[in-house]
């Protein structure tokens, strides 16, 4: 059994560029919860470029992935749908000059019994908690590229992403988790409005103290606010029970 909880909050910006999808349900604001017997697909999209129609890009992509509910997914199918979503956003860019820069990140997780496939384009993240927190996804950002090269990142590079839906490099990073879903595992998908304000200790403390996914979502978002997040905030919690 999978217990799934989601929360999307606009935070301090007037415009909410975050969107989430849990199976066939799209969440634009507020809380949502459901259970699934063996499988689920959950994604978070964070529209890029405040005021540049990033919210519409996020809506396009979450709508496309919500249609996959109930489908037995493979890495190849996910890659195909990321390409389809990228084409859809690019077509929307071409339809209106004002929308020429619209784009979005995506981070998603497909769980089917004991297996998972994690995928992302951009810097929305996927974690797993199993007595300690570990990050599954890898950021597609200038900061991460500098770190990978052993170079000290410069101030101001934190929010520069190098891959996104709506661009020429929208190739997802895929993590194959065949046989790697265990009882009591907790998976976390979140936008940078959450992880950018929190550290691993924050995640571990909250996940070790809270049992319900909705409480975890609320507590993570509240703490991100307290620690100064000025972005939209989205979290999905999936617990294997």
N, C-alpha and C positions, 0 to 999 in steps of 0.2 A: 504494500500500500504506500502511496505517495501523498503526503500532505503538502499543499501548495498555498502560499500566501504571497500577495503582491500589494505594494503601496506606491503610488505616484503622487508627488507633491510639487507644486510649482515653485515653492520656496520664495525667495525675495524678488526674483525678476517678475515683471508683469506677464510676460509671455512664457508659456510652458512648452518647451521643445521636446520633452520626454514623453515617450509612449511605451507601453508594454503589451505583450500578448501572452496569454496562458491558454494553450490549446486554441479553441476557436473564439475566445473572449478577448477583446481589446480593452485595455484600461488606459484612460486618458487622464483620470484624476481620482484620488481617493483609494480605498482599500478593496481588495477582492480576495476570496479564498475558495478553494475547491479541493477535492480528493480525487485520486485516480488509482485504479487497481494496479496496473503494471507499467504504464507508459505515459509520458507527457512531453510536450514541446513548449518551452518558455523562452521569450526573447525580450530584450530591452533595447530600444532605439533612443539615441540622444541626438536631436537635430543640431546641426553644426551651423554656427553663424547667427547669433542673436539678431532677429529682425530680417533675416535673409530667407525666410520661409523654411527654416529647418524643421518646424513643426509639421509642415505638409510632407516633407520628405520622410519623416518618421512615421506619419500616418500611412503613406504609401507602402512602406516596407512592412510595418506590422500587419497591415491588411493582407498582404501577400502571404506572409508566414502563418497567419491565422487560418488560412485555407488549407494548410497541411495537416490540420488536426485529424487524428485517426489514421494517418498514413504511416506505414512502416518505413522509416527513414534510413538512408545510408549516407555516407560522406559525399558520395557523388550527387545524390539528390539535393543535399543541402547546398553544395557548390553551384548546382544548376539554378536553384532558387535564389541564391545570392546574386547570380548573374542576371536573372530575370528582374529582381528588385532593382539592381543597378541600372538596367536598361529603362525601367519604368521611371526612375528618378531623372535620368538624363533626358528622356522624352519630355518630362514636365519642365525641365530647365529650358528646353528648346521652344516650348510653347509660349513662353513669356520672358522677355528680357529681364524683368524684375526677379524672376525665379532662376536666373542663370547660375547662381551660386548655391542653390539649395542642395543640401546633402545631410547625411546622418551617419552615425555609428550604428553598429549592431553587435550585441553579444547574446548568444543563445545556447541553450542546453536541451538536448534530446535524451531522455532516459527511457530505456525499454528493459524492464526486469533488472538484470545485473550489469547491463551495459549502458554506457553513455557516449554521446558525441558532443563535444563542446566546440563552438565556433565563434569567431569574432572578426570584425573589421573596425578598426579604430581603437579607442581607449576605454570603452565600457568593459567591465571586467566580470570574470567568473572565478569564484573561490570554492573550495571545499573545506568544511570543518569536520575533523575527525580527531578529537582531543586537542588538536592544534589547527591553526588556519594555514592553508596553502593556496597559492594562486595557481589556477589552471591556465588562464589565458595569458597572452603576452601583448602588451600595448603596442599599437602601431603609432608611435609618436616620435618626434625628434628627440625628446629626452631619452626614451628607451634606446634609440639608435646610438646616441652618444654613450650611454652606459655600456651597451654591447661592445662598443669600440674601445672601452676603457678610458673614455674622455669624461672629465667632469662637466656635467650639464651646466649651461649658462642660465642665469635668471631670465625668465620670460619664455623659456622653451617648454614649460610644463603643459601648456594647452595647445601646442602645435602638433596636429595629427598628420600622419603621412599616408594613411589609407582611410577611405571613407566610401560609403555608398553614394554614388553620384560623381564618381571620378574615374580615372583611367587605371587605378591600381586597386580596384575593389575585389581583391582576392582574399578569401577568408583563411584565417589560421584555423586548422582543424586539429583537435586533440581526440584521439581514439581511446576511449575508456572501456574497452571490452573486458568484461569480468571485474570491473573496478567499482561497482556500486554495492556497498555493504549496508546491513541493517544499522540504523541510527546515523548514517551519513547525512550531513546537511550541506546542500549546495546553495551558494549565494550568487545572484547576478545583480549587478548594480551599475549605475551611471557614475561619472566622475564627481557629481555633486555629493555623493556619499563617500566613495573611497578616497577622494582627494582631501577630505577633512579628517579621516580616521586612519589609525595605524593598526597593525596586526593585533596588538594588545587590546585595543578597543573591541575588535571583532571577537576575539577569543573570550574576553570577559563577558560580553553580552550573550554570546552563543552558549556559554557554559552555564549561564544563570537563567535564561529564558527557555521554556519548552515550546510554547506556541509560536508558530510562524508569524502570526499577525502581531504578537507582542515584540518579536525580534525586529520586524520591519519598522514598527513605531519607534522602538528604542534606538535603533540605528539612525533613523532620520532625525529624531530629536537631538541625539548627541552630535550629529553632523551640524545641525543648526547651532548648537551651543558652542561648537568649536570653530564657528565662523563661516560655514558654507554659504555662499551667495549665489548658488546655482539651483537649477531644478534637481530634484532628488527622486530616484526610483530604485526600488529593491524588490527582488523576487527571492523567496526562500522556499526550497524544496527539501523536505525531510523524508527519508526512507524509514518506514516504521514496520 
